[in-house]
């Protein structure tokens, strides 16, 4: 994925905005105090591909974690009897490993185990409204931002979503005001509820109507309203790390969002975590804690020329095809355990 770098310079102390350079390839300046919250851990991602005696052409894709300014990835190892190659999908640059079994391997089934060590740092951009009054959203002419102003299949930017965004930002004159009012609406109106059917697809219209769902639904509504308001916003997905545990299994994914402001960069938001943790309501408008690991960006993802089926709604779980048709019943297992931070992390680097 194209790496965006955020350099913050005394936002709260002097009210000045930070300088953000997309694709610069440089991490943010080190925290000289060494107090940035961090978490170091080993992550395990396992997949079992079921046997398929009729498979003439089989491919399995798994996402690879993304290193960026807030996440270091080390010692990534993939164990499998099947040959694989690494690649990147063209739209967002998400990294993957693609496995192509022999007919005999496909007929008998096979396993894949990926392990890596990561250090995750808190991403925090204090959204001081007073200092951001004159900050604008990025221009739609910027090719790196254009995609984050466009609709996704399940996130339309016209009709209901546009009307709702206009209503909730009436009278606002700056992007930060609009972003805050959209965030407040989503957290106040949505309910974290995974009962019944319909949730988890990130269908912004469904979320708007049902007013419930999981993190995917929360952030699809948020992103749709932001983009309808002319503010670039992007979808990010990975896994949560239980804050109170040092190791254990992880039952499923977690996703979150960011929006972009000129002169500031990507501002983190986690609306579903704010709903679940009312004391952190203000914190999650402008912060992502260290209790997560990022894998991929974006929606409607087509992985590579070998990917024949429909684009993926999002890419966090393994995806496989045989003879051009999606393979069902893939078995997965995800786990983590905390490890000691590296000396560089301890020093605040």
N, C-alpha and C positions, 0 to 999 in steps of 0.2 A: 504494500500500500504506500502511496506517496506519503511521506512523513511531513506532518505539519509541526512546527516548533514554536513554542510560546515562551517569550522572555518577559517576565513581569518585573517592573522596576518601581518599587515603593508606591503602589497604588493607594494604600490607606494613608501613608505618611505624608505624601505631598499632593495627593489628588490627581496625579498625572497618570495617564494611561500607559500601558506597556507597549513595546514595539514587537510586532509579530511578523515574522518572515516565513511565508509558506515555502516548503521544499528547501530550506536553507541547510538542512542536515546537521544543525547544531542544537544540543539540548539546552534547556533553560539554565540560567546561571545557578551555580550551586548555592544551597542554603547555608550560609556561613555559620548559622547558629546550630545546624545539625538537628533541628527540631521537626523537620517535615516528617509526618507519620509515614512509616514504611512497613511492608510485610514481605518476608521472604519465605518461599514455599516450594515444594516439589509437587508437580501436578502429573497425574496419570490419566490417560485417555485411551480406553480400550474398546475395540470393535470386534464382533464376531460376524463374519459373512456366512450366511447359511448355504448349505449345499444346493446346487442347481445343476442337475444332470443335463438339462436342455440348453444350457448357456453356450452360445457360439461366440459371443463377444461380450465380455464382462469388464466393467470398470468400477472402481470404488474410489471416492474422493473423501478425504478428511481435511478439515481446516487446520491451519497452523497458527499458533499464537503470534501476535504482532509486537515487535519491539518498537517503542517510541519514547518520547521524552519522559513518560511516566511509568514505563514498564521495561525492564531488562529481561531478556530471555537467554538462558545459558544451558549448555549441555543437552540440547535437544537430541533425542535418540528415538528411532523408530525400528521396532523389531517385528518382522513378519517373514514368512517363507516366500512371499510373493514380491516380485520385483516392482519397484515404484519409481516415479520421478516427481520432482517438485516443479511447481509452476505458479503462475499468478493469473487470476481472471482479469480481463482487460479493463473493466469499467472502474473498479475501486482499487485494484491492485492487491486484493486479498490473496494470501499465500495458501497453497494446498499441497497435499501429497496425493498423487493419483496412482492406484494400484491396478495392474493389468494381469490377472491370473492366467495361467495356462488352462486349457480345457479340463485337464485332470484336477488342477487346484480348484477351479470353479465347481466341478462336480462333487468334490469332497468337502468344500467349505474351507475357510481359513480364518486366522486371527491376526489382528494388528494391535500392537501396544506402543503408544507414544508416551515418552516421559520427558519432562524438562524441568529445570529450576528457574524460578522467576523471582524478581523483586518488583513489587508494585509500590509506587509512591502516590500519596495523596495529590490530586489535581484540584487546586483551589484558586479561584479568581474572584476575590471579594467584589460583588457587583454593587459598588458604591454609586448609587444613582446620581448623587450630586456631582461626582467627578466624570460621569459618563453622559451628561445631558447632551453634549454636542457630538458624541460618537455616533457614526452612521453604520448601517449594515453594509456588507460588501457589495460592490457593483455586480450586476448580473452579467456584465461583459467579461468578468474574470473567468477564464475557462475552468479554473480549479473550483470555483464556487457554483458554476452554472447548474451542475447536477443536483446540488443541494437546494435549488430553488424550483425544481421540477417535480411533478407528481410521481408517485409509485402506483402500481396496479391497485393496491388496496388503500392508497392515501391520495384521493383526488383533491385538487386544490380549488375547485369551483363548487357552486351550489351550496349545500348545507355547511361545509367546512368554511368556505370563504365568508358566508353570511355570519356564521358564529364568530369567526375571528374579527370581522369588522365591528360586530356588536360589542365584543369584549374589549376592544382597544379604542373605542370611540373617545375622541378627545386627547389621545396620546400623541405626542409629537416626536418622541425618540424611540429607537429600537429597544432600549433597555426598559422603558416603560411598558411597551407592548409585550416584551418577553415576560416581564414580571406578572402582568395581568393575565396572560395566557397560562402561565404556570399556576397561578392562584386558582384560575377557573378549573383546570384539569384536576388539581389535587382536591379541591372542594367538591367537585361534581362527580368524579369517578369513585368507584368503590373497588378495592382489591378483593375479587371474588372469582374463584375458579370452579364454581359449581355449574352444572348443566353443560350446555354446548355453546359454541360460538366464540368463546374466549381464546386467546393465544394466537390468533391469526394476524393480529395487527391490522384489522379492518377498521379504519378510522370512522366510517359511517356507522358500523355496528357499535363501536365504542361510544360514539356520540348519542346513539339511540338507547342502548342498553345501560349506559353509564356505569359499566363495571368491566372487569377483566383482569388480566395480569399485566406485567411490566410492558409487554409488547403492545397491548391495547392502550395503556396510558400514554406511551411515547409516540405511538402512531397518531393519536389525536393531537398531542403537543406539536409534533413535527408538521403535521398538516396545517394547523392554525398558524404556526410560525412562517412556513413557506408562503401561505396565502397572504401574509402580512408583509412579504418582501424580505424576510430575514432568512438567510441560509441556515438550515438545520440538518443534522445528520444522525443516523441510527447506528448504534454500536452494540455489539452483543458478545457475551463471553459467559463466564461462570461466576457465581457468588462464592465467597469464602466465609463460612460461618464465623462471626466475630468472637464468639465465646468458646470455640473449639480450636484445638491445635492440630487435629487430623480427623479424617473420616471420609465417608462417601458424600458425593454431591448428587442430588436427585435430578437436577435440571438446570437449564440456562438462566441467566439474568441479562437484561438489556437496559440501556440508558440512552441519553441524547446529549448533543452539544449544539449550540448555536454560535454563529460567527459575527463578530463586530470588528470593523476596521480599527486598526491601531491597538486592538486588544487581543484578538485571536479567537480561539474556540473557548466558549464559556460552558462549563459542565452543568448538567441538570439530571436529577434522578427523581422524577415525580412519584413513581410508585414507592420508592423507599421513603419519601417524605410522607406519603399517606400512611405507611406502616409504622413510622417513627415520628409522631407529632412533635416531640421535643427538637427534632432535627429538621423541622419544616423549612426554616430559613437557611440552614446549612446546605441543603441539597439544591438550592438555587444558587449555583456558583461553585459547587464542589462535587467531586467523586472521591469517596474514601478509598483506602488501600485494600479493602476487603473484596477484591474482585480481580479477574484476569480477563483481558481483552483478547478476542480472537479475530473478529471480522467487522467490517463496515457495510452498511447499505442493504438494500432490498432488490428483489427481481434480478437475481444473480445467475448469469450463465458462465459456467466454470471454464470450459475449454472446447475446442472443436469436437472432442469425443462426447460431449454432453449433448444428447439428442432430445431429451424431454423438455418440459416447460422450464423456464427460469425458476430458480429457488426463491421462495418467499423471503427467507433469510438463511444464512449458512453458519450453523453452529454444530449440528449433528452430522454424522456421516451420510453421504448420499451415494447410491449405487445404481447402475443400470445393467441389464442383460438384454442383448438384442435391441437396444434402444428403449427399453421399457424400465421404469423404476422398479427396483427390488424392494420388496417389503420384508418386514420381520428382521431387520438388522438389530442385533443385540449390542447394547453399550453399557459401559461402566466408567464412572468418573470418580476420582478420589484425590485428596491432597494431604499433605502433612507439612507443618511448619518446619523450617530449617533455620540455622543461624545465619544472620545477614553477612554478606561479604565485608571485608575491611573497608572497601570503597564506600559501601552504603553507610556503614557506621560513621564514616568521616563526613557524610553529607554529600557525597558525589553521586 
